[in-house]
Amino acid sequence: MPASYSIGPRYETFVRELVESGRYASASEVVRDSLRLLEEREEQRQAKLAALREDIRKGVESGPGIPANSVFDRLEKKYGGGSRK
């Protein structure tokens, strides 16, 4: 069952230009290709989000961190202390 959507004049012009250029055979083909790209982008976004959540989980499970001042003090002692701001 075909559906009808309003995409506005800007995108209607864009779709028409793509079809008239011969790049696509029909407006439906343009829409299908656009939806494939959107789906692919959404899958990539979901994968990045899942990876970020996993990194956060690992960070939380790793326990408390080391205070930055402790790290800087150790580095200054090891490499000769420049002044820290």
MIZA-62235 format. One record per atom (N, C-alpha, C): residue number from 1; x, y, z. Coordinates in Angstrom, 1 decimal, always signed. Each point is the difference from the previous one (the first is absolute). Layout:
+-----+--------+--------+--------+
! num !     px !     py !     pz !
+-----+--------+--------+--------+
! NUM !      X !      Y !      Z !
...
+-----+--------+--------+--------+
END
This chain:
+-----+--------+--------+--------+
! num !     px !     py !     pz !
+-----+--------+--------+--------+
!   1 !   +0.8 !   -1.2 !   +0.0 !
!   1 !   -0.8 !   +1.2 !   +0.0 !
!   1 !   +0.9 !   +1.2 !   +0.0 !
!   2 !   +0.0 !   +0.8 !   -1.1 !
!   2 !   +0.8 !   +1.2 !   +0.0 !
!   2 !   -0.4 !   +1.1 !   +1.0 !
!   3 !   +1.0 !   +0.6 !   +0.5 !
!   3 !   -0.2 !   +1.1 !   +1.0 !
!   3 !   +0.3 !   +1.3 !   -0.6 !
!   4 !   -0.6 !   +1.1 !   +0.5 !
!   4 !   +0.3 !   +1.3 !   -0.6 !
!   4 !   +0.6 !   +0.9 !   +1.2 !
!   5 !   +1.1 !   +0.7 !   -0.3 !
!   5 !   +0.6 !   +0.8 !   +1.0 !
!   5 !   +0.3 !   +1.4 !   -0.6 !
!   6 !   -0.1 !   +1.0 !   +0.8 !
!   6 !   +0.3 !   +1.3 !   -0.4 !
!   6 !   +1.5 !   +0.3 !   +0.4 !
!   7 !   +0.8 !   +0.3 !   -1.0 !
!   7 !   +1.4 !   +0.2 !   +0.4 !
!   7 !   +0.4 !   +1.5 !   -0.2 !
!   8 !   -0.9 !   +0.8 !   -0.4 !
!   8 !   +0.3 !   +1.4 !   -0.2 !
!   8 !   +0.6 !   +0.4 !   -1.3 !
!   9 !   -0.1 !   +1.2 !   -0.5 !
!   9 !   +0.4 !   +0.4 !   -1.3 !
!   9 !   +1.5 !   -0.2 !   -0.2 !
!  10 !   +0.8 !   +0.3 !   +1.0 !
!  10 !   +1.5 !   -0.2 !   -0.2 !
!  10 !   +0.3 !   -1.4 !   -0.4 !
!  11 !   -0.5 !   -1.0 !   +0.8 !
!  11 !   +0.4 !   -1.4 !   -0.3 !
!  11 !   -0.8 !   -0.5 !   -1.3 !
!  12 !   -1.1 !   +0.5 !   -0.2 !
!  12 !   -0.7 !   -0.4 !   -1.3 !
!  12 !   +0.8 !   +0.4 !   -1.2 !
!  13 !   +0.5 !   +1.2 !   +0.1 !
!  13 !   +0.9 !   +0.5 !   -1.1 !
!  13 !   +1.3 !   -0.8 !   -0.1 !
!  14 !   +0.5 !   -0.4 !   +1.1 !
!  14 !   +1.2 !   -0.8 !   +0.0 !
!  14 !   -0.2 !   -1.4 !   -0.6 !
!  15 !   -1.1 !   -0.6 !   +0.4 !
!  15 !   -0.4 !   -1.3 !   -0.5 !
!  15 !   -0.2 !   +0.1 !   -1.5 !
!  16 !   -0.7 !   +1.0 !   -0.4 !
!  16 !   -0.3 !   +0.2 !   -1.5 !
!  16 !   +1.3 !   +0.1 !   -0.8 !
!  17 !   +0.9 !   +0.8 !   +0.6 !
!  17 !   +1.3 !   +0.2 !   -0.7 !
!  17 !   +0.8 !   -1.3 !   -0.1 !
!  18 !   +0.0 !   -0.8 !   +1.0 !
!  18 !   +0.7 !   -1.3 !   +0.0 !
!  18 !   -0.6 !   -0.9 !   -1.1 !
!  19 !   -1.3 !   +0.0 !   -0.1 !
!  19 !   -0.7 !   -0.9 !   -1.0 !
!  19 !   +0.3 !   +0.6 !   -1.4 !
!  20 !   -0.1 !   +1.3 !   -0.1 !
!  20 !   +0.2 !   +0.6 !   -1.4 !
!  20 !   +1.4 !   -0.1 !   -0.4 !
!  21 !   +1.0 !   -0.1 !   +0.9 !
!  21 !   +1.4 !   -0.2 !   -0.4 !
!  21 !   +0.3 !   -1.4 !   -0.4 !
!  22 !   -1.0 !   -0.9 !   +0.2 !
!  22 !   +0.2 !   -1.4 !   -0.4 !
!  22 !   +0.7 !   -0.9 !   +1.1 !
!  23 !   +0.4 !   +0.7 !   +1.0 !
!  23 !   +0.6 !   -0.8 !   +1.1 !
!  23 !   -0.9 !   -1.0 !   +0.6 !
!  24 !   -1.3 !   +0.3 !   +0.1 !
!  24 !   -1.0 !   -0.9 !   +0.5 !
!  24 !   -1.1 !   -0.1 !   -1.0 !
!  25 !   -0.7 !   -1.1 !   +0.0 !
!  25 !   -1.1 !   -0.3 !   -1.0 !
!  25 !   -1.3 !   +0.6 !   +0.5 !
!  26 !   -0.2 !   +0.2 !   +1.3 !
!  26 !   -1.2 !   +0.5 !   +0.5 !
!  26 !   +0.2 !   +0.6 !   +1.3 !
!  27 !   -1.0 !   +0.8 !   +0.4 !
!  27 !   +0.0 !   +0.6 !   +1.4 !
!  27 !   +0.0 !   -1.1 !   +1.1 !
!  28 !   -0.7 !   -1.1 !   -0.3 !
!  28 !   +0.0 !   -1.1 !   +1.0 !
!  28 !   +1.4 !   -0.5 !   +0.2 !
!  29 !   +0.7 !   -0.1 !   -1.1 !
!  29 !   +1.4 !   -0.5 !   +0.1 !
!  29 !   +0.9 !   +0.9 !   +0.9 !
!  30 !   -0.2 !   +1.3 !   -0.2 !
!  30 !   +0.7 !   +1.0 !   +0.8 !
!  30 !   -0.3 !   -0.2 !   +1.5 !
!  31 !   -1.3 !   -0.1 !   +0.3 !
!  31 !   -0.5 !   -0.2 !   +1.4 !
!  31 !   +0.6 !   -1.3 !   +0.6 !
!  32 !   +0.0 !   -1.0 !   -0.8 !
!  32 !   +0.5 !   -1.3 !   +0.5 !
!  32 !   +1.5 !   +0.1 !   +0.3 !
!  33 !   +0.7 !   +0.6 !   -0.9 !
!  33 !   +1.5 !   +0.2 !   +0.2 !
!  33 !   +0.2 !   +0.9 !   +1.3 !
!  34 !   -0.8 !   +1.0 !   +0.1 !
!  34 !   +0.1 !   +0.9 !   +1.1 !
!  34 !   -0.2 !   -0.7 !   +1.3 !
!  35 !   -1.1 !   -0.8 !   +0.0 !
!  35 !   -0.3 !   -0.8 !   +1.2 !
!  35 !   +1.1 !   -1.0 !   +0.4 !
!  36 !   +0.6 !   -0.6 !   -1.1 !
!  36 !   +1.1 !   -1.0 !   +0.3 !
!  36 !   +1.2 !   +0.7 !   +0.7 !
!  37 !   +0.3 !   +1.2 !   -0.5 !
!  37 !   +1.1 !   +0.8 !   +0.6 !
!  37 !   -0.4 !   +0.4 !   +1.4 !
!  38 !   -1.2 !   +0.4 !   +0.2 !
!  38 !   -0.4 !   +0.4 !   +1.4 !
!  38 !   +0.0 !   -1.2 !   +0.9 !
!  39 !   -0.4 !   -1.2 !   -0.5 !
!  39 !   +0.0 !   -1.2 !   +0.8 !
!  39 !   +1.5 !   -0.3 !   +0.4 !
!  40 !   +0.9 !   +0.1 !   -1.0 !
!  40 !   +1.4 !   -0.3 !   +0.2 !
!  40 !   +0.6 !   +0.9 !   +1.1 !
!  41 !   -0.3 !   +1.3 !   -0.2 !
!  41 !   +0.5 !   +1.0 !   +1.0 !
!  41 !   -0.6 !   -0.3 !   +1.4 !
!  42 !   -1.2 !   -0.4 !   +0.1 !
!  42 !   -0.6 !   -0.3 !   +1.3 !
!  42 !   +0.6 !   -1.2 !   +0.6 !
!  43 !   +0.3 !   -1.0 !   -0.8 !
!  43 !   +0.7 !   -1.2 !   +0.5 !
!  43 !   +1.4 !   +0.3 !   +0.5 !
!  44 !   +0.7 !   +0.9 !   -0.7 !
!  44 !   +1.4 !   +0.4 !   +0.4 !
!  44 !   -0.2 !   +0.8 !   +1.4 !
!  45 !   -1.0 !   +0.9 !   +0.1 !
!  45 !   -0.2 !   +0.7 !   +1.2 !
!  45 !   -0.3 !   -0.9 !   +1.2 !
!  46 !   -0.8 !   -1.0 !   -0.3 !
!  46 !   -0.3 !   -1.0 !   +1.1 !
!  46 !   +1.2 !   -0.7 !   +0.4 !
!  47 !   +0.9 !   -0.4 !   -1.0 !
!  47 !   +1.2 !   -0.7 !   +0.4 !
!  47 !   +1.0 !   +0.8 !   +0.8 !
!  48 !   +0.1 !   +1.3 !   -0.4 !
!  48 !   +0.8 !   +0.9 !   +0.8 !
!  48 !   -0.5 !   +0.2 !   +1.4 !
!  49 !   -1.3 !   +0.1 !   +0.1 !
!  49 !   -0.6 !   +0.2 !   +1.3 !
!  49 !   +0.2 !   -1.2 !   +0.9 !
!  50 !   -0.1 !   -1.2 !   -0.6 !
!  50 !   +0.2 !   -1.2 !   +0.7 !
!  50 !   +1.5 !   -0.1 !   +0.5 !
!  51 !   +0.9 !   +0.4 !   -0.9 !
!  51 !   +1.4 !   -0.1 !   +0.4 !
!  51 !   +0.3 !   +1.0 !   +1.1 !
!  52 !   -0.6 !   +1.2 !   -0.1 !
!  52 !   +0.2 !   +1.0 !   +1.1 !
!  52 !   -0.6 !   -0.5 !   +1.3 !
!  53 !   -1.1 !   -0.6 !   +0.0 !
!  53 !   -0.6 !   -0.5 !   +1.2 !
!  53 !   +0.9 !   -1.1 !   +0.6 !
!  54 !   +0.6 !   -0.8 !   -0.9 !
!  54 !   +0.9 !   -1.1 !   +0.5 !
!  54 !   +1.2 !   +0.6 !   +0.6 !
!  55 !   +0.6 !   +1.1 !   -0.6 !
!  55 !   +1.1 !   +0.7 !   +0.6 !
!  55 !   -0.3 !   +0.6 !   +1.3 !
!  56 !   -1.2 !   +0.6 !   +0.1 !
!  56 !   -0.4 !   +0.5 !   +1.3 !
!  56 !   -0.1 !   -1.1 !   +1.1 !
!  57 !   -0.6 !   -1.1 !   -0.4 !
!  57 !   -0.2 !   -1.1 !   +0.9 !
!  57 !   +1.4 !   -0.5 !   +0.5 !
!  58 !   +0.9 !   -0.1 !   -0.9 !
!  58 !   +1.4 !   -0.5 !   +0.4 !
!  58 !   +0.6 !   +1.0 !   +0.9 !
!  59 !   -0.1 !   +1.3 !   -0.3 !
!  59 !   +0.5 !   +1.1 !   +0.9 !
!  59 !   -0.5 !   -0.1 !   +1.4 !
!  60 !   -1.3 !   -0.1 !   +0.1 !
!  60 !   -0.7 !   -0.1 !   +1.3 !
!  60 !   +0.5 !   -1.2 !   +0.7 !
!  61 !   +0.1 !   -1.1 !   -0.6 !
!  61 !   +0.4 !   -1.3 !   +0.6 !
!  61 !   +1.5 !   +0.0 !   +0.4 !
!  62 !   +0.8 !   +0.9 !   -0.6 !
!  62 !   +1.4 !   -0.1 !   +0.3 !
!  62 !   +0.3 !   +0.7 !   +1.3 !
!  63 !   -0.9 !   +0.6 !   +0.7 !
!  63 !   +0.2 !   +0.5 !   +1.3 !
!  63 !   +0.4 !   +1.5 !   -0.1 !
!  64 !   +0.3 !   +0.5 !   +1.2 !
!  64 !   +0.4 !   +1.5 !   +0.0 !
!  64 !   +1.3 !   +0.3 !   -0.8 !
!  65 !   +0.0 !   +1.1 !   -0.5 !
!  65 !   +1.2 !   +0.5 !   -0.8 !
!  65 !   +1.1 !   +0.5 !   +0.9 !
!  66 !   +1.0 !   +0.5 !   -0.6 !
!  66 !   +1.1 !   +0.6 !   +0.8 !
!  66 !   -0.1 !   +1.5 !   -0.2 !
!  67 !   +0.0 !   +0.8 !   +1.1 !
!  67 !   -0.1 !   +1.4 !   -0.1 !
!  67 !   +1.1 !   +0.6 !   -0.9 !
!  68 !   -0.4 !   +1.0 !   -0.8 !
!  68 !   +0.9 !   +0.6 !   -1.0 !
!  68 !   +1.3 !   +0.5 !   +0.7 !
!  69 !   -0.2 !   +0.6 !   +1.2 !
!  69 !   +1.2 !   +0.6 !   +0.7 !
!  69 !   +1.0 !   -1.1 !   +0.3 !
!  70 !   -0.5 !   -1.1 !   +0.4 !
!  70 !   +1.0 !   -1.1 !   +0.3 !
!  70 !   +0.8 !   -0.4 !   -1.2 !
!  71 !   -0.7 !   -0.1 !   -1.2 !
!  71 !   +0.7 !   -0.3 !   -1.2 !
!  71 !   +1.0 !   +1.1 !   -0.4 !
!  72 !   -0.4 !   +1.2 !   +0.1 !
!  72 !   +0.9 !   +1.1 !   -0.4 !
!  72 !   +1.2 !   +0.1 !   +1.0 !
!  73 !   -0.3 !   -0.2 !   +1.3 !
!  73 !   +1.1 !   +0.0 !   +0.9 !
!  73 !   +1.0 !   -1.1 !   -0.3 !
!  74 !   -0.4 !   -1.2 !   -0.3 !
!  74 !   +0.8 !   -1.1 !   -0.4 !
!  74 !   +0.8 !   +0.3 !   -1.2 !
!  75 !   -0.6 !   +0.6 !   -1.0 !
!  75 !   +0.7 !   +0.4 !   -1.3 !
!  75 !   +1.0 !   +1.1 !   +0.2 !
!  76 !   -0.3 !   +0.9 !   +0.9 !
!  76 !   +0.9 !   +1.1 !   +0.3 !
!  76 !   +1.3 !   -0.5 !   +0.7 !
!  77 !   -0.2 !   -0.9 !   +0.9 !
!  77 !   +1.1 !   -0.7 !   +0.7 !
!  77 !   +0.9 !   -0.8 !   -1.0 !
!  78 !   -0.7 !   -0.7 !   -0.9 !
!  78 !   +0.7 !   -0.8 !   -0.9 !
!  78 !   +0.8 !   +0.8 !   -1.1 !
!  79 !   -0.6 !   +1.0 !   -0.5 !
!  79 !   +0.5 !   +0.7 !   -1.1 !
!  79 !   +0.6 !   +1.4 !   +0.3 !
!  80 !   +0.0 !   +0.3 !   +1.3 !
!  80 !   +0.5 !   +1.4 !   +0.4 !
!  80 !   -1.2 !   +0.9 !   -0.1 !
!  81 !   -0.3 !   +0.7 !   +1.1 !
!  81 !   -1.2 !   +0.7 !   +0.1 !
!  81 !   +0.0 !   +1.4 !   -0.7 !
!  82 !   -0.8 !   +0.1 !   -1.1 !
!  82 !   -0.3 !   +1.3 !   -0.5 !
!  82 !   -1.1 !   +0.5 !   +0.8 !
!  83 !   -0.3 !   +1.3 !   -0.1 !
!  83 !   -1.1 !   +0.5 !   +0.8 !
!  83 !   -1.4 !   -0.4 !   -0.6 !
!  84 !   -0.9 !   -0.4 !   +0.8 !
!  84 !   -1.3 !   -0.4 !   -0.4 !
!  84 !   -0.9 !   +1.2 !   +0.3 !
!  85 !   -1.0 !   +0.3 !   -0.9 !
!  85 !   -0.9 !   +1.0 !   +0.1 !
!  85 !   -1.3 !   -0.5 !   +0.6 !
+-----+--------+--------+--------+
END
